[in-house]
Structures are given as structure tokens and as C-alpha cells.
Amino acid sequence: MERIRIHPESPQPRLITQALELLRRSRGICLYPTDTVYGVGCAVSNTKMLKEIADILHRNDNRLFSFLCADIAQAEEYAKIDTPAFKIMKRYLPGPYTFILPSSNFVRKKISDKRKTVGIRIPNAPVVIELIRQLGEPLANMSLNIPGESRGNPDLFMTNEVLNGVDVMIDAGEIYDAGGSTIIDLTEGEPILVRQGLGEWYE
């Protein structure tokens, strides 16, 4: 595994480019900082690696990945976002929220015909946003399956399993007050709070 140390607020473009070059020469599994915890993922089009990521994290491979997107415009290719949902997302994003939305036809045709919904995240995290922008597509994301705030500290979660399973780690230092995102279901018309996480919810 290659470990690239990067500035958390002003990521050096050459280091993001270096990370992408390494991913393209390997299986494409990356460890990166979000605004909640460190996540493990790959390009959404790299469907062969999704089960492998679930295995690394000891997760059931039926557990759905969230999609980390650079902005709402990119998310609209992967989720059906009507006007009320767009207004809510515009109000809260970028930030520590996951919005559950109906999947687009593109997702069902190109990624998984079983995906009726997708969880969309646009984290307030410059490093991963710049990675996604240069990648040109969302990251299929799972959070590290580690209890407590150790999920935000690279020096605490670097097990042999992670070291052997991940191709590139983008290390932006410790994420303080690490925790889960707030999950909101927007598939039923009115927003439904599924899980209260780091993001405050006022609807």
C-alpha cells in the first residue's frame, strides 16, 4: 500500500494526481478522509472491487455502498433528484449527510440492476472532493468498520488487513470528533430521519 500524506484543507494537486495514477495502475481501492471518518472505496464503475472492499471491512457484501459525489450536478447522473429533494440537498450540502434517493436508470443499467435506491454523500472535505473531481466519477464508499473515534485516526486503524487490501491511502491526518453521517430518506416525498449523526437536522 502506498501512503500519501496531504494537506487536509489545501490538498496539493500533484499529490492527488499521484494517488490517481497509483489507483489506475492497481485494483483501484483507496482509503481517504471524509468529513466524518476515513472511508474505503473505489470508482463506482469498478464493480469487481466492491465485494473485495466488503471483505476487507468484514461487511456483508449485500450492504449497499454510498456514492461520494463532488457536487449535486454529478449526483444527478446516479440518483433521481426532484425539485423538493434538490432544495433540501442544496441547503445541507456539502456536509456530513447521506441522502437516500431513487437510483437513476444509469445505475441500474451500468452498475447494479438491484440498486433501487442510492445513498448520496457530498462531504465537506477538500481532499476527497478533489480526488472525485479528477477521477471524473463518484467513489463507491464504505466507512471503516472500527468503533469510536479511532475511525478518524490513521495511526490507529492501520491493521494488516487494511494494509494488504488497500492500494492507496490518502492521509490527511486525524479527523477529530469522528462519527457517522446523518442519514435522510428522500424516497417517500417527505424527508425521513433514518439516523442522527454528526449533521444537525432541522426539517
C-alpha positions in Angstrom: 0.0 0.0 0.0 1.2 3.5 -0.9 0.6 6.2 1.8 0.4 9.7 0.6 0.4 12.5 3.2 -1.6 15.5 2.1 -2.8 18.8 3.4 -6.4 18.5 4.7 -7.7 21.9 3.6 -5.4 22.7 0.7 -4.6 19.4 -1.0 -1.6 19.6 -3.3 -2.8 18.9 -6.9 0.3 16.9 -7.7 -0.4 14.5 -4.7 -4.0 14.0 -5.8 -2.7 13.2 -9.3 -0.1 10.8 -7.9 -2.9 9.0 -6.0 -5.0 8.6 -9.1 -2.0 7.3 -11.1 -1.4 4.7 -8.5 -5.1 3.7 -8.4 -5.2 3.3 -12.2 -2.2 1.0 -12.1 -3.7 -1.2 -9.4 -7.0 -2.7 -8.4 -8.2 0.8 -7.5 -9.1 0.5 -3.8 -8.4 3.7 -1.9 -8.5 4.9 1.7 -9.4 8.6 2.1 -10.6 11.2 4.6 -14.2 12.5 4.5 -15.8 15.0 6.9 -17.0 12.2 9.2 -14.5 9.3 9.2 -12.0 7.7 6.9 -13.6 5.7 4.1 -12.6 2.8 1.8 -13.8 2.8 -1.7 -13.2 2.7 -5.5 -14.6 4.3 -8.6 -18.3 3.3 -8.9 -17.6 1.8 -12.3 -15.1 -0.6 -10.7 -17.8 -3.1 -9.7 -15.3 -6.0 -9.5 -13.8 -4.5 -6.3 -17.0 -3.9 -4.3 -17.1 -7.4 -2.8 -13.4 -7.2 -2.0 -13.9 -3.9 -0.1 -16.7 -5.5 1.9 -14.4 -8.4 2.7 -11.7 -6.1 3.9 -14.1 -4.4 6.2 -15.8 -7.6 7.4 -19.1 -6.3 5.9 -21.8 -8.3 4.3 -21.3 -7.8 0.6 -25.1 -7.1 0.3 -24.6 -3.9 2.3 -25.0 -1.0 0.0 -22.2 1.4 -0.7 -22.9 5.1 -0.6 -21.8 7.3 -3.5 -19.4 10.1 -2.7 -20.0 12.9 -5.3 -18.2 16.1 -6.0 -21.5 18.1 -6.3 -25.2 17.8 -6.9 -24.8 18.0 -10.7 -22.7 14.9 -10.6 -25.1 13.1 -8.2 -28.0 13.7 -10.7 -26.4 11.1 -13.0 -26.7 8.4 -10.3 -29.9 9.5 -8.5 -33.3 10.8 -9.4 -33.4 14.2 -7.6 -36.7 16.0 -7.9 -37.2 19.7 -7.0 -38.1 19.3 -3.3 -35.1 16.9 -2.8 -32.8 19.3 -4.7 -33.8 22.2 -2.4 -33.1 20.1 0.7 -29.8 18.9 -0.5 -28.7 22.4 -1.6 -29.5 23.6 1.9 -27.4 20.9 3.7 -24.6 20.0 1.4 -21.6 19.8 1.4 -21.7 18.3 4.8 -22.0 15.2 7.0 -25.2 13.9 5.5 -26.2 10.9 3.4 -29.4 11.3 1.4 -31.2 8.2 0.2 -32.8 8.7 -3.2 -34.2 6.6 -6.0 -31.4 5.3 -8.2 -31.2 6.5 -11.8 -31.5 4.4 -14.9 -27.8 4.7 -15.4 -27.1 3.0 -12.0 -29.5 0.1 -12.8 -28.1 -0.4 -16.3 -24.3 0.1 -15.7 -23.7 -0.6 -12.0 -26.3 -2.8 -10.5 -29.8 -3.7 -11.6 -30.7 -4.4 -8.0 -30.0 -0.9 -6.8 -33.4 0.7 -6.4 -32.0 3.4 -4.2 -28.7 5.1 -3.7 -27.2 6.9 -0.7 -25.6 10.2 -1.9 -22.9 12.0 0.0 -21.2 15.3 -0.8 -18.7 15.6 2.1 -17.3 18.9 3.2 -13.8 17.5 2.7 -11.5 19.2 0.1 -9.2 16.2 -0.3 -11.8 13.6 -1.3 -13.8 16.2 -3.3 -10.7 17.0 -5.4 -10.0 13.2 -5.8 -13.5 12.7 -7.1 -13.3 15.7 -9.5 -10.1 14.4 -11.0 -11.4 10.8 -11.1 -14.4 12.0 -13.1 -17.0 9.8 -11.3 -18.2 9.2 -7.7 -16.5 6.9 -5.3 -18.4 3.8 -4.0 -17.8 4.3 -0.3 -17.9 2.3 2.9 -16.8 3.7 6.3 -14.2 1.9 8.3 -15.8 -0.8 10.5 -14.0 0.3 13.6 -15.7 1.5 16.9 -15.4 5.0 18.2 -13.2 7.9 17.1 -10.3 5.6 16.0 -12.0 5.6 12.6 -10.7 9.2 12.2 -7.1 8.4 13.2 -4.9 6.8 10.5 -2.3 5.7 13.1 -5.0 3.6 15.0 -6.8 1.8 12.2 -3.9 0.6 10.1 -4.3 -3.2 10.6 -2.5 -5.7 8.4 -5.8 -6.5 6.7 -6.3 -2.8 5.7 -2.6 -2.5 4.7 -2.8 -5.6 2.5 -6.2 -4.8 1.0 -5.9 -1.1 0.1 -3.8 0.1 -2.8 -3.5 3.8 -1.9 -4.1 5.6 1.4 -4.5 9.4 1.3 -3.5 10.5 4.8 -4.8 14.0 5.7 -4.1 13.5 9.4 -6.6 12.8 12.2 -10.3 13.7 11.8 -11.4 15.0 15.2 -14.9 14.3 16.5 -15.2 11.4 14.0 -18.6 9.8 13.7 -21.3 8.7 11.3 -23.2 10.9 8.8 -26.8 11.9 9.4 -29.0 9.7 7.1 -32.1 11.2 5.5 -34.5 9.2 3.3 -35.9 11.3 0.5 -37.7 8.4 -1.4 -41.1 8.9 0.2 -41.8 12.6 -0.6 -41.4 13.9 2.9 -37.9 13.6 4.4 -37.4 10.9 7.0 -34.6 10.9 9.5 -33.1 7.4 9.5 -30.1 8.1 11.7 -28.9 11.2 13.6 -25.2 11.6 13.1 -22.8 14.5 13.0 -25.1 16.7 10.9 -27.8 18.7 12.6 -31.3 18.1 11.1 -33.9 20.9 11.2 -36.7 19.8 8.8 
